[in-house]
Amino acid sequence: MLFLFVIGLEMRPDRLWSMRGEIFGLGLVYMLVGIAALICVGIALGYPVAASFVAASGFVMSSTAICMQLLAERGQAALPRGRRMFSILLLEDLAIVPLLAIVAFMAPGGDEATWADRLRGIGIGLAAIAVLVLAGRYLLDPMFRLLARFGAREVMTAAALLVVLGAAMLMQAGGLSMAMGAFLAGVLLSESRFRFQLEADVEPFRGLLLGLFFLGVGMALDLGVIARNLGLILVAVPAFLGLKMVVLFAVARLFRASRAEALERAVIMAQGGEFAFVLYGTAVQFGILRAEWNAILTAIVIISMILTPVMILLHDRFAARQVAAPEGLPAPEAVAGSVLIVGYGRMGQIISQPLLERGYSLTIIDNDPQAIREAGERGFKIWYGDGGRPEILKAAGAERARLIIAAAGDRDSVTRIAEHARENCPNVPVLARAFDRDHARELLEAGVAWPLHETLESALAMGHEALIRLGEAPPSADALIADIRRRDTGETATQ
């Protein structure tokens, strides 16, 4: 749930709307074709049609946790190819709700539910979504703004976890997926000015619980079941994996993806998904699957997950041999030309003006809720976050930025920003606001490309004007000021 919440934070509503064609086009076509093809494998292995449908529906869904982690590690989450994979994963997550309903209808005695019961269930689900949307739109941002005013970091973290779990439980109460609730909560907060702070606060818990999830997946593998059904599993695993990869590759090519992208998508998404466990467990409860079948299918999905890293390694080695010197790939539009400005006080505001005039995309973060609100009233989008924390810099895209400008309002924060930037993104140049000459030397030692005394240039400008008004010739005044600037810069660099 926390993993999908973080994904939702990166999916603004306008971005999701722009992906509607890929979600309900590419994703839907893949799921329909994949289920139809995998049903044939189930029937060929001797399962009844209903059980084959459940097995195919579970295995056609890829693991969102594994795929998104792989995309993040490969730096493809923000690329068009990563977005297309995410659109399929998102539709699969949404499809778990109708699939569970179909399982209930297919069950012996499942047709006893009246239309009134079914409509009531649909109404409850829609009401739960409506409540979550209204709360996210009108309550969450004011709540985080109030908490930020007190500056208690632990309270902000607790509030973020409360939002995730509350949204998940609300969706569960409405008969929907808990993961879907966490994802929607992230989407609703993606436009919030507290997005980066929330992402950084949730990140440690996400990593811990994701590790526990994979630990639980490994513990669910019943070696006794594998031993008793070794022949069937040895046939089923490559059959499911192979056919799923063929479908993924064919659908990708159908939607005009390159051969390299289609093959990569087929390898990354070949494994079964975590929602298969939910679907299979429900099918056992309704009598569609036997307990032994559930154990075998669960083992097949888990083995497919275990094989994913091996398949990725083989793909990367094979692709490295076959793909020769690709043409220069363009940088993602959301990152190209981006500048990260930390601090939107008197200095940050002035720095941003020429950059905006030249059309550069800016990400600006500040930890003053009042300043953020005032900037919002003037039409500026400022994100809330403490730029002195490395996880905030990472969440704000420091590693992908072309330039970082540290213009925070206190000396220690600027130094911490410079140190964290040197450690985590050493290839990104940093310009920093220095409060005095000693601070400028400190920033140079921290790896800052260009520290600027915040009063130096304004003081030199006033000294230049004073010389002119006292009768000095402009060229003489220019030369003297340039000499003073040069001496100051030299002394700062050598001391």
C-alpha angles and dihedrals in degrees: 000000000000089000091055090044090058090047089051090053088061093048110078115196092248090053092050090049090052088053095052092104092053094043097049095028110039095024096046095046091050093049095048094046092042095051091047092050096044092049086064090056091051093050091046089054091054103260121139117254094256093049090045090053092052092046092048093046091053096046096044088065112085124214109269090196094054097040096047091046090052092047091050093049091048092047093240102114092098096039123097091250090053091048091054091051090048091052089058092046091049093052090048090054091049091046093063089081098057090038091057089049091051090051089054092050092047093051121103103270091009091121091067091087111104125229088249090059092049094048090047090054091050091049092051091051093050091047091053090052091048092051091050093049093049092047092049093048101045109018112033100061095048089047094053091044089055092048092047090055089065092048096220106151094192091054091053090051092049090048091052091052090046091054093050096047093040092053091046093050091046090055091046090052088053091053094255134117118289089215089055090055092052090048093050091049089055092048091050091051095043090091093046119109087230094062098110093045091051093047091051093047094050096042098084092050091045092055092046096048093042088056090049089050092056090044088054091048090055092047090052091063107106107207090190091060090049091050093050094046101031096134094050093047093047088057098038099050097056090037094055093040094046096047093045091051090050091052093046091049094046095048091046091053090045088059091050099258116156119256091250093051093045092051093047091049091049092053097043095046099038096103126086120257137247091244088066088075090056092047094047092047091052091048090054090052091052093047097247094114127038119229090249092052090049091053092049094048091046090051091050092052093046093048089050088054091049091051094052097087090049091050091048091052091050091047093050093049093046093045091048090058097044103039110074123200100321117213116265109286116223118244115252111274092233091059105033112107093000122156124195113213117190110199127027101204126120092305099041092052093055093043091054095055101073091040092054091045089057092049101250116155111240132200108197124187130184135164098220109099092193093053090047092052092048091049089050090054088056092050100260120133108220121175122220117237145114104257090198090073116085093217090056091051090049093048089050091056101255092151091057098040123107093217139012120207116194106203100150119151100245134054099235093051092053091050092049091049091052093048095047091046091052091049100043105028108019093164094061113087116232127212113194141190110239119202096203142346094278090051090050090055089048091052092049089054088050090058101261111160095211124008115190125203102234092221100033101086095040090048092048090049091053091045089051091052090047091054092050093050090048089058104264115147112252095239091051092048091048092052093048093049091047090051092051091048091049093049092048093050092046094049091048092052096046103039 
